[in-house]
Amino acid sequence: MKKKMLSALLCVVTAVSMLAGCGGTGAENSEKKASGQEETLEFWTIDLKATFGDFFNEMIQQYEKENPGVKINWTDIPYDDVQSKLVTAVAGGTAPDVVNLNTQMTLTLAGEGALVDLNKEATEEQKSIYIQDLWNSAKIGDSVYAFPWYASPDIMFYNKELFEEAGIQAPDVAYATWDEFFEACDKLKASGITPLGMDTADSGWLTNLWMSALIGTNGESGNEWMNTMYPTDFNIPEVEEAAEMVQKMFQEYTTADAIGGKYDPMATHFFNGEVAMFPNGPWMIPDFLETEKAPEGFYDKVGIMLMPGNGMEMVPTPGDMVGATEKEKIEAAVAFLKFETKPENQIKALEMTGLQPVSNNLEIPEELTKSNPLMAQVLELQNRSNLWTKSGILVSKYNRYFFYGITRTCIW
C-alpha cells in the first residue's frame, strides 16, 4: 500500500513539474473576460457527496446566484480513486481548480509548487476569522495552502442518569483538574458503575483522546508539545505522566474488554449505559438518535463537558486548496473558498451536516438550540475551551510509543 501511494505521489510530482509555468497567459485571460465567457471552476472533493451533498449543492447554487458568470462544477471522487484521477488530471492539464486533499498529498503537491499560497491571496480580515491553530495547520514555512473547512473537536460525553445514580453533579463546562475527574471516577466505581470507555485495537481512538488530553492540559509545556506538528522527543515528563495515568485508567476504570477492544463494541457499552464517560467528537451525536445503535430516548440521557482543565482537542484537517494556474481562475477559486467558509455558511454546514465551525464566537442559532441542543452545546463549549491541535502523523508516532510499550504492562 505504501509503495502504491509513493508511486502515485511521484507520478503527481512528475506531472506537476511538466506543467509548471503552463498556466494561461494574461492575453488569454483578458480575451476570455472581454468576451463575457463564463468562468468554470472545477471543484473536487473526496467521498463527501453521500453526507454533504445537500449542503454543497445549496451552497454552490447560492454562490452562482451571487456571482453571475462563474460556474462551479463539483465532482466527488471515491477515496480509492482520487490519487489515480488526480495524476491523470494533472498530467493532462486538467487539474482541479479547487480540491480537498489528504495531508500527505497536500504536503507533496505544496512542496512541488502545485498549490497556491493562500497566505498571499487571503486578506488579513479573511485570515482573522479562523481559529489560528486551524489556519496554521496547513502552513509550510511562511506559506499556507488551505482554507480551513471544518474543525474536528473532541469532547467528553457522559451519561446523566449514571452520574445521578452515583450522586455526582457534573460541572457546567469541565472538571477544573484531573484530580476532580478521578474523584468522580472513584464515586462511579463505588456505585458499581464502570467510569470510562477505552480501547486499544486499530488506532486505539478512545485511548488516544484520553492520553492527548492528559498531555495537552498539563501546563504550558504539555500544551506546546501537543501543538508541535512533528515532535521527536517522547521521553518528556508530560508524556510519561500521561502514560502512567492511562495505565491506571485501564487497570481501575474501564471495561474488561478494553485491552484489545475495538471502537464499535466500546461505543455500544456507552449506548447501553455500561460506561459513564466516553470521549469522542460531535459526529457521534446523530448516533444517539439511531435506535439501531442506541436505545430510544438515549439522546436525552447524554451530557457534554470539556476535558479537565477546559481542554478540547482540535484535530487539524487540510481543508480546501487552490490548484488553479491561471490568474483569473486563482482569483475566482479564492473567492469561492472565502464564500464557502464565511461565518453564515459555517453555521449552515453545522445545521445541515454537523460540521463544526472553524471560527470561534459565532452566534448560535436559536433553531439549532431547540432542534439539536447537544450540537449547540458543543459550539458553546468550543468558545470556552483551551484548544490544542494534533496531526495524524503525531497520532501514529505516539501510538508506537504508547500502545506497544505501555499497554503490555496493563494486561492483568
C-alpha positions in Angstrom: 0.0 0.0 0.0 2.8 2.4 0.9 4.6 1.6 -2.4 1.4 2.3 -4.3 0.9 5.6 -2.6 4.6 6.6 -3.1 4.3 5.7 -6.8 1.1 7.7 -7.2 2.7 10.7 -5.4 5.8 10.5 -7.6 3.6 10.5 -10.7 1.8 13.6 -9.5 5.1 15.3 -8.8 6.4 14.4 -12.3 3.2 15.6 -13.9 3.3 18.9 -11.9 6.9 19.5 -12.9 6.0 19.0 -16.6 3.1 21.5 -16.3 5.0 24.2 -14.3 4.6 27.5 -15.9 1.8 26.3 -18.3 -1.0 28.5 -16.9 -2.9 30.8 -19.2 -1.3 34.0 -20.4 -2.5 37.4 -19.4 -3.7 38.0 -23.0 -5.7 34.8 -23.0 -7.4 35.7 -19.7 -8.2 39.2 -20.9 -9.8 37.8 -24.1 -11.9 35.5 -22.1 -13.1 38.2 -19.8 -13.8 40.6 -22.7 -15.9 38.0 -24.5 -18.1 37.6 -21.5 -17.3 33.8 -21.4 -18.4 32.0 -18.3 -15.7 31.1 -15.8 -16.0 27.4 -14.8 -14.2 26.2 -11.6 -13.5 22.5 -11.2 -14.1 21.6 -7.6 -13.1 18.2 -6.3 -13.9 16.5 -3.0 -13.2 13.0 -1.7 -16.2 10.8 -0.7 -18.4 13.6 0.6 -21.5 13.5 -1.5 -23.4 11.0 0.5 -23.2 13.0 3.6 -22.7 16.6 2.4 -24.4 16.6 -0.9 -27.4 18.8 0.1 -25.1 21.3 1.7 -22.7 21.6 -1.2 -25.5 21.8 -3.8 -27.3 24.5 -1.9 -24.1 26.4 -1.2 -22.9 26.2 -4.9 -26.3 27.3 -6.1 -26.2 30.4 -3.9 -22.7 31.2 -4.9 -23.5 31.1 -8.6 -26.6 33.2 -8.0 -24.5 35.9 -6.2 -21.6 35.6 -8.7 -23.1 35.6 -12.3 -20.5 34.5 -14.9 -18.9 31.9 -12.6 -20.0 28.2 -12.6 -18.8 25.6 -10.1 -18.5 22.1 -11.5 -18.4 19.9 -8.4 -17.0 16.4 -8.7 -17.0 14.0 -5.8 -14.4 11.2 -6.2 -14.3 7.9 -4.3 -11.4 7.8 -1.8 -9.7 4.8 -3.6 -9.8 6.6 -6.9 -8.6 10.1 -6.0 -4.9 9.5 -6.4 -5.1 7.9 -9.9 -7.6 10.5 -11.1 -5.5 13.4 -9.8 -2.4 12.0 -11.5 -4.3 11.7 -14.8 -5.8 15.2 -14.5 -2.5 16.9 -13.6 -0.7 15.1 -16.5 -3.5 16.0 -18.9 -3.5 19.7 -17.9 -7.0 19.4 -16.4 -6.1 19.6 -12.7 -9.0 20.8 -10.5 -9.0 24.5 -9.6 -10.2 23.8 -6.0 -9.6 20.4 -4.3 -9.9 18.8 -0.9 -6.9 16.6 -0.3 -5.5 14.4 2.4 -2.5 15.6 4.4 0.1 13.5 2.5 -0.8 14.7 -0.9 -1.2 18.3 0.3 2.4 18.3 1.6 3.7 16.7 -1.5 2.0 19.0 -4.0 2.7 22.1 -2.0 6.4 21.1 -1.9 6.3 21.0 -5.7 4.7 24.4 -6.1 1.4 22.9 -7.4 -0.8 24.7 -4.9 -1.5 28.4 -4.4 0.0 30.1 -1.3 -3.2 31.4 0.3 -1.2 33.4 2.8 -0.6 35.8 -0.1 -4.1 35.6 -1.6 -6.2 35.9 1.5 -6.7 39.3 3.1 -5.8 39.9 6.8 -9.5 40.2 7.5 -10.2 36.8 6.0 -7.4 35.1 7.9 -8.6 36.6 11.2 -12.0 34.7 11.1 -10.4 31.3 11.6 -9.1 29.7 14.7 -5.4 30.4 14.5 -4.3 26.8 15.1 -6.5 25.7 12.2 -5.2 28.3 9.8 -1.6 27.3 10.7 -2.3 23.6 10.3 -1.8 23.9 6.6 1.3 26.0 7.0 4.7 25.1 5.5 7.3 27.7 6.2 5.7 31.1 5.6 3.1 29.7 3.2 -0.5 28.4 3.9 -2.0 26.1 1.4 -5.6 25.6 2.6 -8.6 27.4 3.9 -9.8 25.5 7.0 -13.2 24.0 6.0 -14.3 22.3 9.2 -13.0 21.6 12.7 -12.7 18.2 14.4 -13.1 18.9 18.1 -13.1 16.1 20.6 -15.1 16.4 23.8 -16.4 14.2 26.6 -19.9 12.7 26.6 -21.3 11.4 29.9 -24.5 9.6 31.0 -26.5 11.9 33.2 -28.5 9.1 34.7 -25.4 7.2 35.8 -23.9 10.4 37.3 -27.1 10.9 39.2 -27.1 7.3 40.4 -23.6 7.9 41.8 -24.6 11.2 43.4 -22.4 13.2 41.1 -23.1 16.8 40.0 -21.5 17.2 36.6 -19.7 20.5 36.0 -21.2 23.0 33.6 -18.1 23.2 31.4 -15.4 20.8 32.7 -13.7 19.5 35.8 -11.1 22.1 36.9 -8.4 19.4 37.4 -7.7 15.8 36.6 -7.8 15.1 40.4 -11.5 16.1 40.4 -12.1 13.9 37.3 -10.6 10.9 39.0 -12.6 11.6 42.2 -15.7 11.3 40.0 -14.4 8.0 38.6 -13.9 6.7 42.1 -17.5 7.6 43.1 -18.9 5.9 39.9 -16.8 2.8 40.6 -18.0 2.7 44.3 -21.6 2.7 42.9 -20.9 -0.3 40.7 -20.6 1.8 37.5 -17.7 1.5 35.1 -16.5 5.0 34.6 -14.7 5.1 31.2 -14.8 3.9 27.7 -11.4 2.9 26.3 -9.9 0.7 23.6 -6.5 -0.4 22.1 -7.4 -2.1 18.7 -6.8 -0.4 15.4 -5.8 3.2 16.1 -6.9 3.0 19.8 -9.0 6.1 19.1 -10.6 6.5 22.5 -7.4 5.9 24.4 -5.6 8.4 22.1 -8.1 11.0 23.1 -7.6 10.4 26.9 -3.9 10.4 26.6 -3.6 13.5 24.4 -6.0 15.3 26.8 -3.8 14.4 29.7 -0.7 15.7 27.9 -2.3 18.8 26.4 -3.7 20.1 29.7 -0.5 19.5 31.6 0.8 23.1 31.7 2.3 25.2 29.0 4.9 22.6 28.1 2.4 19.8 27.6 0.2 22.1 25.5 3.2 23.2 23.5 4.1 19.5 22.9 0.6 18.7 21.7 0.8 21.7 19.3 4.1 20.5 17.8 3.3 19.0 14.4 6.3 16.6 14.4 7.5 16.0 17.9 10.7 13.9 18.2 11.1 13.6 21.9 8.5 11.4 23.6 10.6 11.0 26.8 9.3 14.1 28.5 7.6 14.3 31.9 4.2 15.2 30.5 4.1 12.2 28.1 5.4 9.8 30.8 2.9 11.1 33.4 0.1 10.7 30.9 1.1 7.1 30.1 1.1 6.3 33.8 -2.4 7.8 34.2 -3.7 5.9 31.2 -2.3 2.7 32.6 -4.2 3.4 35.8 -7.3 4.0 33.8 -7.0 0.7 32.1 -6.4 -1.1 35.4 -9.1 0.6 37.5 -11.8 2.5 35.5 -12.7 0.8 32.2 -14.3 -2.4 30.9 -12.6 -5.8 31.0 -12.6 -6.0 27.2 -10.9 -2.6 26.7 -7.5 -4.2 26.2 -7.7 -5.4 22.6 -11.1 -3.9 22.2 -12.3 -2.1 19.0 -14.2 1.1 18.9 -17.6 -0.2 18.0 -18.1 -2.6 20.9 -16.8 0.2 23.2 -19.4 2.6 21.8 -22.1 0.0 22.4 -21.1 -0.1 26.0 -21.8 3.7 26.2 -25.1 3.4 24.3 -26.2 0.6 26.7 -25.4 2.6 29.8 -22.5 0.3 30.7 -19.9 3.1 31.0 -20.4 6.6 32.2 -17.9 8.7 30.2 -16.9 8.5 26.6 -14.5 10.8 24.7 -15.3 11.5 21.0 -16.3 14.2 18.5 -19.7 15.7 17.8 -20.1 13.4 14.8 -21.2 10.8 17.3 -24.3 12.9 18.3 -26.5 11.6 15.5 -25.8 8.0 16.7 -27.6 8.8 20.0 -30.9 9.1 18.0 -30.4 6.0 15.9 -32.4 3.2 17.6 -30.3 0.6 15.7 -27.4 1.8 17.8 -28.8 3.3 21.0 -32.0 2.7 23.0 -34.9 5.0 22.3 -34.5 8.2 24.4 -30.8 7.8 24.8 -30.1 11.3 23.4 -31.8 12.9 26.4 -29.6 11.0 28.8 -26.4 12.4 27.4 -24.5 15.4 28.7 -21.4 17.1 27.3 -18.3 18.6 29.0 -14.8 19.5 28.0 -11.8 17.5 29.1 -10.5 18.5 32.6 -8.8 22.0 32.6 -11.2 23.2 29.8 -9.3 21.0 27.3 -10.6 20.4 23.8 -8.5 18.6 21.2 -8.9 20.1 17.7 -7.6 17.7 15.1 -6.5 19.8 12.1 -7.8 18.9 8.7 -6.1 20.1 5.4 -9.2 21.9 4.1 -9.7 23.1 0.6 -6.8 24.0 -1.6 -6.4 26.0 -4.8 -4.7 24.2 -7.7 -5.6 26.7 -10.5 -2.7 28.2 -12.5 -4.4 31.0 -14.5 -4.6 34.3 -12.6 -8.3 34.8 -13.1 -9.1 31.3 -12.0 -6.9 31.6 -8.9 -8.9 34.8 -8.0 -12.2 33.1 -8.6 -11.2 30.0 -6.7 -10.1 32.0 -3.7 -13.3 34.0 -3.8 -15.3 30.7 -3.8 -13.4 29.3 -0.8 -14.0 32.6 1.1 -17.7 32.2 0.4 -17.7 28.5 1.4 -16.1 29.3 4.8 -17.8 32.6 5.7 -19.5 32.5 9.1 -23.0 32.2 7.7 -22.0 29.1 5.7 -20.1 27.6 8.7 -23.3 27.8 10.7 -25.3 26.3 7.8 -22.9 23.4 7.5 -23.3 22.8 11.2 -27.1 22.8 11.0 -27.2 20.6 7.8 -24.3 18.2 8.4 -22.9 18.6 11.9 -19.6 20.0 10.7 -18.0 22.1 13.4 -17.1 25.7 12.6 -13.6 26.8 12.0 -14.2 30.2 13.7 -14.9 30.9 17.4 -17.5 33.2 18.9 -20.2 32.5 16.2 -23.8 33.3 17.2 -25.6 30.0 17.9 -28.9 29.9 16.0 -32.0 29.6 18.3 -33.4 26.9 16.0 -30.3 24.8 16.5 -30.6 25.1 20.3 -34.2 23.8 20.0 -33.7 21.1 17.4 -30.3 19.7 18.5 -29.3 21.1 21.9 -26.2 18.8 22.2 -24.8 20.2 19.0 -25.4 23.7 20.1 -23.7 23.0 23.4 -20.6 21.7 21.6 -20.4 25.1 19.8 -20.8 27.0 23.0 -18.1 24.9 24.7 -15.8 25.3 21.8 -15.8 29.0 22.5 -14.8 28.4 26.1 -12.1 25.8 25.6 -8.3 25.9 25.7 -7.5 24.4 22.3 -4.6 22.3 21.2 -4.1 20.5 18.0 -2.8 17.1 16.9 -1.9 15.8 13.5 -2.5 12.3 12.1 1.3 11.8 11.9 1.6 12.6 15.6 -1.1 10.1 16.4 0.7 7.3 14.6 4.0 8.3 16.3 2.7 8.2 19.9 0.7 5.1 19.1 4.0 3.3 18.5 5.4 4.7 21.8 2.2 4.1 23.8 0.4 1.1 22.6 3.5 -1.1 22.0 5.2 0.0 25.2 2.5 0.8 27.8 -0.5 -1.4 27.2 1.6 -4.6 27.5 2.1 -3.7 31.2 -1.7 -3.1 31.6 -2.8 -6.6 30.8 -3.8 -8.3 34.0 
